[in-house]
Amino acid sequence: MTQLSAAGRARNLRLMAFDVDGVLTDGTLFVAASGEEFKAFNILDGHGLRMLRASGVQLAILSGRESAAVTRRAQELGIEHVHQGLGEKLPAFESLCARSGVKADQCGFVGDDYPDLPVLLRCGFAASVPGAPEAVRSRVHYVTRAAGGRGAVRELCEFVLDAQGKLDAALGRYLA
């Protein structure tokens, strides 16, 4: 069996899934006295997700927390599969693969903490962020330079687009 590089693994992706807290956000959770929760999302990350989706890669969210803000942001970005409030992410990942008709080795996942490890170890392309524990970072194929919630997702989307030979086309409308 040959060892594929991170780019080689990203080249085969048909579905990319993301954790939320610490990946799509910086992990900070604002809670009002009323109990309402607020999350901050990076606009650059959002555009990266739109470019990746437009290239034909399906998008998914797998999150341990339930959040109306995540539901709304996913709708704005056209993220097809949103799974929240997960006690364990691996069963949701396996179900997502089955429903999407995509093999696990054609899926990627970005996570930043121990509960993400089962999916990171199962998917074809595993990624994380610099703020993740060493036990996570040492087990993935790619660690972003940018922090979670601070451009990591945009960096990752561009990495995948480049690996698939689609980055120039994605940027083409801006360079014309």
Secondary structure, DSSP 8 states (H G I E B T S, - for coil): -----HHHHHHT-SEEEE-IIIIIS-S--EE-TTS-EE----HHHHHHHHHHHHTT-EEEEE-SS--HHHHHHHHHHT-SEEE-S-S-HHHHHHHHHHHHT--GGGEEEE--SGGGHHHHHHSSEEEE-TTS-HHHHTTSSEE-SS-TTTTHHHHHHHHHHHHTT-HHHHHHHHH-
